[in-house]
Amino acid sequence: MSAPEVVVHRDKELMAKAAAARLITKIVDAQAARGSAAIVLTGGRNGNGLLAALAEAPARDAVDWSRLDLWWGDERFLPAGDPERNDTQARAALLDSVPLDPARVHPMPASDGPYGNDPDAAAEAYAAELAAAAGPEDHGPVPSFDVLLLGVGPDTHVASLFPELPGVRETERTVVGVHGAPKPPPTRISLTLPAIRAARQVWLLAAGEDKANAAAIALSGAGEIQAPAAGARGRSRTLWLLDEPAAAQLPRSLYPPASA
């Protein structure tokens, strides 16, 4: 796994615009190299902020949206179309305004879907969908995502992997149902660390002073059970994209002066 790199931007708006530009470049490069690209989206204010910035980016038309596969890192287990679902928010921020191939958009199952109110069955189904999309070159049960986006919670959680809960301890399954999450709603579906680590690049997004302690803990060598963000690593690159308030507790040696 790759060692974390840290990039710090002046504020959350600049961070979102820069991350959107960076993501467009990665998608275009992947499509040029392999014909298509696969991205894992994240929810929350920073994930949705990035998508909104991407929707407004002049370079967004450089992406061939019909050759882009979209997956999600986690989901609140709520009915389809619920405004709190990550996929509902992503569609409002970006997805409904670009010409995606609907067959290549892979939302996690909803609580009123074919698996009923059973998040564990829904997680198994999503794991099967990921496995079906993986090719021989992926060497595992998930595709080799080009970029996997993660927001970082104030408690260091990523996706819906919370400190000390069973999901962050999972070493075999790629997707799990989450019960008793410490933030509402308590029932969720999440990729696991093994699935996250299959990505070529993992980008962790954190903005605001309420994320400063989490960033400092996760980047200080903490264990992944206590600080799940510390275990989120990409195969070729792990990138922490922060604004200055979120980076306030980091030693200055962690990032170059020019990155601010």
Contacts in CASP RR format, 6 or more apart in sequence:
PFRMAT RR
TARGET T0000
AUTHOR 0000-0000-0000
METHOD contacts of the structure
MODEL  1
MSAPEVVVHRDKELMAKAAAARLITKIVDAQAARGSAAIVLTGGRNGNGL
LAALAEAPARDAVDWSRLDLWWGDERFLPAGDPERNDTQARAALLDSVPL
DPARVHPMPASDGPYGNDPDAAAEAYAAELAAAAGPEDHGPVPSFDVLLL
GVGPDTHVASLFPELPGVRETERTVVGVHGAPKPPPTRISLTLPAIRAAR
QVWLLAAGEDKANAAAIALSGAGEIQAPAAGARGRSRTLWLLDEPAAAQL
PRSLYPPASA
1 197 0 8 1.000
1 233 0 8 1.000
1 234 0 8 1.000
1 235 0 8 1.000
1 238 0 8 1.000
2 233 0 8 1.000
2 234 0 8 1.000
2 235 0 8 1.000
2 236 0 8 1.000
2 237 0 8 1.000
2 238 0 8 1.000
3 238 0 8 1.000
4 219 0 8 1.000
4 233 0 8 1.000
4 238 0 8 1.000
4 239 0 8 1.000
4 240 0 8 1.000
5 237 0 8 1.000
5 238 0 8 1.000
5 239 0 8 1.000
5 240 0 8 1.000
6 219 0 8 1.000
6 240 0 8 1.000
6 242 0 8 1.000
6 247 0 8 1.000
6 250 0 8 1.000
6 254 0 8 1.000
6 255 0 8 1.000
6 259 0 8 1.000
7 18 0 8 1.000
7 239 0 8 1.000
7 240 0 8 1.000
7 241 0 8 1.000
7 242 0 8 1.000
7 255 0 8 1.000
7 259 0 8 1.000
8 242 0 8 1.000
8 243 0 8 1.000
8 244 0 8 1.000
8 247 0 8 1.000
8 255 0 8 1.000
8 259 0 8 1.000
8 260 0 8 1.000
9 15 0 8 1.000
9 18 0 8 1.000
9 241 0 8 1.000
9 242 0 8 1.000
9 243 0 8 1.000
9 244 0 8 1.000
9 259 0 8 1.000
9 260 0 8 1.000
10 243 0 8 1.000
10 244 0 8 1.000
10 260 0 8 1.000
11 207 0 8 1.000
11 243 0 8 1.000
11 244 0 8 1.000
12 46 0 8 1.000
12 207 0 8 1.000
12 208 0 8 1.000
12 243 0 8 1.000
13 53 0 8 1.000
14 243 0 8 1.000
15 46 0 8 1.000
15 205 0 8 1.000
15 207 0 8 1.000
15 241 0 8 1.000
15 242 0 8 1.000
15 243 0 8 1.000
16 46 0 8 1.000
16 49 0 8 1.000
16 50 0 8 1.000
16 52 0 8 1.000
16 53 0 8 1.000
16 207 0 8 1.000
17 53 0 8 1.000
17 57 0 8 1.000
18 241 0 8 1.000
19 50 0 8 1.000
19 53 0 8 1.000
19 203 0 8 1.000
19 205 0 8 1.000
19 241 0 8 1.000
20 50 0 8 1.000
20 51 0 8 1.000
20 53 0 8 1.000
20 54 0 8 1.000
20 57 0 8 1.000
21 57 0 8 1.000
21 59 0 8 1.000
22 203 0 8 1.000
22 241 0 8 1.000
23 39 0 8 1.000
23 50 0 8 1.000
23 54 0 8 1.000
23 147 0 8 1.000
23 149 0 8 1.000
23 203 0 8 1.000
24 54 0 8 1.000
24 57 0 8 1.000
24 59 0 8 1.000
24 60 0 8 1.000
24 62 0 8 1.000
24 63 0 8 1.000
26 37 0 8 1.000
26 146 0 8 1.000
26 147 0 8 1.000
26 201 0 8 1.000
27 37 0 8 1.000
27 39 0 8 1.000
27 63 0 8 1.000
27 68 0 8 1.000
27 146 0 8 1.000
27 147 0 8 1.000
28 62 0 8 1.000
28 63 0 8 1.000
30 36 0 8 1.000
30 37 0 8 1.000
30 38 0 8 1.000
30 146 0 8 1.000
31 37 0 8 1.000
31 63 0 8 1.000
31 64 0 8 1.000
31 67 0 8 1.000
31 68 0 8 1.000
35 67 0 8 1.000
36 67 0 8 1.000
36 68 0 8 1.000
36 69 0 8 1.000
37 67 0 8 1.000
37 68 0 8 1.000
37 69 0 8 1.000
37 146 0 8 1.000
38 68 0 8 1.000
38 69 0 8 1.000
38 70 0 8 1.000
38 71 0 8 1.000
38 133 0 8 1.000
38 143 0 8 1.000
38 144 0 8 1.000
38 145 0 8 1.000
38 146 0 8 1.000
39 68 0 8 1.000
39 69 0 8 1.000
39 70 0 8 1.000
39 71 0 8 1.000
39 145 0 8 1.000
39 146 0 8 1.000
39 147 0 8 1.000
39 148 0 8 1.000
39 149 0 8 1.000
40 70 0 8 1.000
40 71 0 8 1.000
40 72 0 8 1.000
40 73 0 8 1.000
40 145 0 8 1.000
40 147 0 8 1.000
40 148 0 8 1.000
40 149 0 8 1.000
40 191 0 8 1.000
40 199 0 8 1.000
41 47 0 8 1.000
41 51 0 8 1.000
41 70 0 8 1.000
41 71 0 8 1.000
41 72 0 8 1.000
41 73 0 8 1.000
41 86 0 8 1.000
41 90 0 8 1.000
41 149 0 8 1.000
42 72 0 8 1.000
42 73 0 8 1.000
42 74 0 8 1.000
42 86 0 8 1.000
42 149 0 8 1.000
42 150 0 8 1.000
42 151 0 8 1.000
42 159 0 8 1.000
42 205 0 8 1.000
43 74 0 8 1.000
43 86 0 8 1.000
43 89 0 8 1.000
43 90 0 8 1.000
43 151 0 8 1.000
44 86 0 8 1.000
44 89 0 8 1.000
44 151 0 8 1.000
45 207 0 8 1.000
46 151 0 8 1.000
46 205 0 8 1.000
46 206 0 8 1.000
46 207 0 8 1.000
47 149 0 8 1.000
47 151 0 8 1.000
47 205 0 8 1.000
48 89 0 8 1.000
48 90 0 8 1.000
48 93 0 8 1.000
49 93 0 8 1.000
50 149 0 8 1.000
50 205 0 8 1.000
51 90 0 8 1.000
51 93 0 8 1.000
51 94 0 8 1.000
51 95 0 8 1.000
52 93 0 8 1.000
52 94 0 8 1.000
54 60 0 8 1.000
54 94 0 8 1.000
55 93 0 8 1.000
55 94 0 8 1.000
55 97 0 8 1.000
55 98 0 8 1.000
60 98 0 8 1.000
63 98 0 8 1.000
65 98 0 8 1.000
65 99 0 8 1.000
65 100 0 8 1.000
65 101 0 8 1.000
66 99 0 8 1.000
66 100 0 8 1.000
66 101 0 8 1.000
66 104 0 8 1.000
67 101 0 8 1.000
67 104 0 8 1.000
68 100 0 8 1.000
68 101 0 8 1.000
68 104 0 8 1.000
69 104 0 8 1.000
69 105 0 8 1.000
69 106 0 8 1.000
69 133 0 8 1.000
69 143 0 8 1.000
70 95 0 8 1.000
70 100 0 8 1.000
70 104 0 8 1.000
70 105 0 8 1.000
70 106 0 8 1.000
71 106 0 8 1.000
71 130 0 8 1.000
71 143 0 8 1.000
71 145 0 8 1.000
72 86 0 8 1.000
72 87 0 8 1.000
72 90 0 8 1.000
72 106 0 8 1.000
72 107 0 8 1.000
72 108 0 8 1.000
73 108 0 8 1.000
73 148 0 8 1.000
73 150 0 8 1.000
73 159 0 8 1.000
73 190 0 8 1.000
73 191 0 8 1.000
73 196 0 8 1.000
74 86 0 8 1.000
74 108 0 8 1.000
74 159 0 8 1.000
74 160 0 8 1.000
74 161 0 8 1.000
74 178 0 8 1.000
74 188 0 8 1.000
74 189 0 8 1.000
74 190 0 8 1.000
74 191 0 8 1.000
75 85 0 8 1.000
75 86 0 8 1.000
75 87 0 8 1.000
75 107 0 8 1.000
75 108 0 8 1.000
75 109 0 8 1.000
75 160 0 8 1.000
75 188 0 8 1.000
75 189 0 8 1.000
75 190 0 8 1.000
76 82 0 8 1.000
76 84 0 8 1.000
76 85 0 8 1.000
76 86 0 8 1.000
76 185 0 8 1.000
76 187 0 8 1.000
76 188 0 8 1.000
77 110 0 8 1.000
77 111 0 8 1.000
77 117 0 8 1.000
77 119 0 8 1.000
77 122 0 8 1.000
77 177 0 8 1.000
77 185 0 8 1.000
77 187 0 8 1.000
77 188 0 8 1.000
77 189 0 8 1.000
78 84 0 8 1.000
78 85 0 8 1.000
78 110 0 8 1.000
78 111 0 8 1.000
78 185 0 8 1.000
79 110 0 8 1.000
79 111 0 8 1.000
79 112 0 8 1.000
80 110 0 8 1.000
80 112 0 8 1.000
80 113 0 8 1.000
81 87 0 8 1.000
81 88 0 8 1.000
81 110 0 8 1.000
82 88 0 8 1.000
82 110 0 8 1.000
83 89 0 8 1.000
84 185 0 8 1.000
85 107 0 8 1.000
85 110 0 8 1.000
87 107 0 8 1.000
87 108 0 8 1.000
95 105 0 8 1.000
106 126 0 8 1.000
106 129 0 8 1.000
106 133 0 8 1.000
108 122 0 8 1.000
108 126 0 8 1.000
108 189 0 8 1.000
109 115 0 8 1.000
109 122 0 8 1.000
109 125 0 8 1.000
109 126 0 8 1.000
109 189 0 8 1.000
111 117 0 8 1.000
111 119 0 8 1.000
111 122 0 8 1.000
111 187 0 8 1.000
113 122 0 8 1.000
114 125 0 8 1.000
115 121 0 8 1.000
115 122 0 8 1.000
115 125 0 8 1.000
116 122 0 8 1.000
119 177 0 8 1.000
119 178 0 8 1.000
119 179 0 8 1.000
119 187 0 8 1.000
119 188 0 8 1.000
119 189 0 8 1.000
120 176 0 8 1.000
120 177 0 8 1.000
122 177 0 8 1.000
122 189 0 8 1.000
123 173 0 8 1.000
123 175 0 8 1.000
123 176 0 8 1.000
123 177 0 8 1.000
123 189 0 8 1.000
123 190 0 8 1.000
124 175 0 8 1.000
126 175 0 8 1.000
126 189 0 8 1.000
127 141 0 8 1.000
127 173 0 8 1.000
127 174 0 8 1.000
127 175 0 8 1.000
130 141 0 8 1.000
130 142 0 8 1.000
130 143 0 8 1.000
130 174 0 8 1.000
130 175 0 8 1.000
130 195 0 8 1.000
131 141 0 8 1.000
131 142 0 8 1.000
131 174 0 8 1.000
133 142 0 8 1.000
133 143 0 8 1.000
134 140 0 8 1.000
134 141 0 8 1.000
134 142 0 8 1.000
134 143 0 8 1.000
135 143 0 8 1.000
137 144 0 8 1.000
138 144 0 8 1.000
138 198 0 8 1.000
140 198 0 8 1.000
141 174 0 8 1.000
142 174 0 8 1.000
142 195 0 8 1.000
142 198 0 8 1.000
143 198 0 8 1.000
144 198 0 8 1.000
144 199 0 8 1.000
144 200 0 8 1.000
144 235 0 8 1.000
145 198 0 8 1.000
145 199 0 8 1.000
145 200 0 8 1.000
146 199 0 8 1.000
146 200 0 8 1.000
146 201 0 8 1.000
147 199 0 8 1.000
147 200 0 8 1.000
147 201 0 8 1.000
147 202 0 8 1.000
147 203 0 8 1.000
148 196 0 8 1.000
148 199 0 8 1.000
148 201 0 8 1.000
148 202 0 8 1.000
148 203 0 8 1.000
148 234 0 8 1.000
149 203 0 8 1.000
149 205 0 8 1.000
150 158 0 8 1.000
150 159 0 8 1.000
150 196 0 8 1.000
150 202 0 8 1.000
150 203 0 8 1.000
150 204 0 8 1.000
150 205 0 8 1.000
150 229 0 8 1.000
150 232 0 8 1.000
151 158 0 8 1.000
151 204 0 8 1.000
151 205 0 8 1.000
151 206 0 8 1.000
152 158 0 8 1.000
152 204 0 8 1.000
152 205 0 8 1.000
152 206 0 8 1.000
152 211 0 8 1.000
152 214 0 8 1.000
152 215 0 8 1.000
152 218 0 8 1.000
152 229 0 8 1.000
153 206 0 8 1.000
153 211 0 8 1.000
153 214 0 8 1.000
153 229 0 8 1.000
154 210 0 8 1.000
154 211 0 8 1.000
154 213 0 8 1.000
154 214 0 8 1.000
155 162 0 8 1.000
155 163 0 8 1.000
155 182 0 8 1.000
155 214 0 8 1.000
156 163 0 8 1.000
156 214 0 8 1.000
156 217 0 8 1.000
156 218 0 8 1.000
156 222 0 8 1.000
156 226 0 8 1.000
156 227 0 8 1.000
156 228 0 8 1.000
156 229 0 8 1.000
156 230 0 8 1.000
157 163 0 8 1.000
157 228 0 8 1.000
157 229 0 8 1.000
158 196 0 8 1.000
158 204 0 8 1.000
158 228 0 8 1.000
158 229 0 8 1.000
158 232 0 8 1.000
159 190 0 8 1.000
159 191 0 8 1.000
159 196 0 8 1.000
160 178 0 8 1.000
160 181 0 8 1.000
160 188 0 8 1.000
160 189 0 8 1.000
160 190 0 8 1.000
161 167 0 8 1.000
161 168 0 8 1.000
161 178 0 8 1.000
161 190 0 8 1.000
161 192 0 8 1.000
161 193 0 8 1.000
161 228 0 8 1.000
162 168 0 8 1.000
162 178 0 8 1.000
162 181 0 8 1.000
162 182 0 8 1.000
162 228 0 8 1.000
163 225 0 8 1.000
163 226 0 8 1.000
163 227 0 8 1.000
163 228 0 8 1.000
164 225 0 8 1.000
164 226 0 8 1.000
165 178 0 8 1.000
165 180 0 8 1.000
165 181 0 8 1.000
166 176 0 8 1.000
167 176 0 8 1.000
167 177 0 8 1.000
167 178 0 8 1.000
167 190 0 8 1.000
167 192 0 8 1.000
168 192 0 8 1.000
168 193 0 8 1.000
168 224 0 8 1.000
168 225 0 8 1.000
168 228 0 8 1.000
169 225 0 8 1.000
170 176 0 8 1.000
170 192 0 8 1.000
170 193 0 8 1.000
170 194 0 8 1.000
171 192 0 8 1.000
171 193 0 8 1.000
171 194 0 8 1.000
172 194 0 8 1.000
173 192 0 8 1.000
173 194 0 8 1.000
174 191 0 8 1.000
174 192 0 8 1.000
174 194 0 8 1.000
174 195 0 8 1.000
175 189 0 8 1.000
175 190 0 8 1.000
175 191 0 8 1.000
175 192 0 8 1.000
175 195 0 8 1.000
176 189 0 8 1.000
176 190 0 8 1.000
176 192 0 8 1.000
177 187 0 8 1.000
177 188 0 8 1.000
177 189 0 8 1.000
177 190 0 8 1.000
178 187 0 8 1.000
178 188 0 8 1.000
178 189 0 8 1.000
178 190 0 8 1.000
179 186 0 8 1.000
179 187 0 8 1.000
180 186 0 8 1.000
180 187 0 8 1.000
181 187 0 8 1.000
181 188 0 8 1.000
193 224 0 8 1.000
193 228 0 8 1.000
193 231 0 8 1.000
193 232 0 8 1.000
196 202 0 8 1.000
196 231 0 8 1.000
196 232 0 8 1.000
196 233 0 8 1.000
196 234 0 8 1.000
197 231 0 8 1.000
197 232 0 8 1.000
197 233 0 8 1.000
197 234 0 8 1.000
197 235 0 8 1.000
198 235 0 8 1.000
199 234 0 8 1.000
199 235 0 8 1.000
200 234 0 8 1.000
200 235 0 8 1.000
200 236 0 8 1.000
200 237 0 8 1.000
201 234 0 8 1.000
201 235 0 8 1.000
201 236 0 8 1.000
201 237 0 8 1.000
201 238 0 8 1.000
201 239 0 8 1.000
202 232 0 8 1.000
202 233 0 8 1.000
202 234 0 8 1.000
202 237 0 8 1.000
202 238 0 8 1.000
202 239 0 8 1.000
203 239 0 8 1.000
203 240 0 8 1.000
203 241 0 8 1.000
204 218 0 8 1.000
204 229 0 8 1.000
204 232 0 8 1.000
204 238 0 8 1.000
204 239 0 8 1.000
204 240 0 8 1.000
204 241 0 8 1.000
205 241 0 8 1.000
206 214 0 8 1.000
206 215 0 8 1.000
206 240 0 8 1.000
206 241 0 8 1.000
206 242 0 8 1.000
206 243 0 8 1.000
206 246 0 8 1.000
207 242 0 8 1.000
207 243 0 8 1.000
207 245 0 8 1.000
207 246 0 8 1.000
208 243 0 8 1.000
208 245 0 8 1.000
208 246 0 8 1.000
209 245 0 8 1.000
209 246 0 8 1.000
209 248 0 8 1.000
211 242 0 8 1.000
211 245 0 8 1.000
211 246 0 8 1.000
212 245 0 8 1.000
212 246 0 8 1.000
212 247 0 8 1.000
212 248 0 8 1.000
212 249 0 8 1.000
213 249 0 8 1.000
214 227 0 8 1.000
214 229 0 8 1.000
215 229 0 8 1.000
215 240 0 8 1.000
215 242 0 8 1.000
215 246 0 8 1.000
215 247 0 8 1.000
215 249 0 8 1.000
215 250 0 8 1.000
216 249 0 8 1.000
216 250 0 8 1.000
217 227 0 8 1.000
217 230 0 8 1.000
218 227 0 8 1.000
218 229 0 8 1.000
218 230 0 8 1.000
218 231 0 8 1.000
219 230 0 8 1.000
219 240 0 8 1.000
219 250 0 8 1.000
219 254 0 8 1.000
221 230 0 8 1.000
222 230 0 8 1.000
223 230 0 8 1.000
223 231 0 8 1.000
224 230 0 8 1.000
224 231 0 8 1.000
232 238 0 8 1.000
242 250 0 8 1.000
244 260 0 8 1.000
247 255 0 8 1.000
END
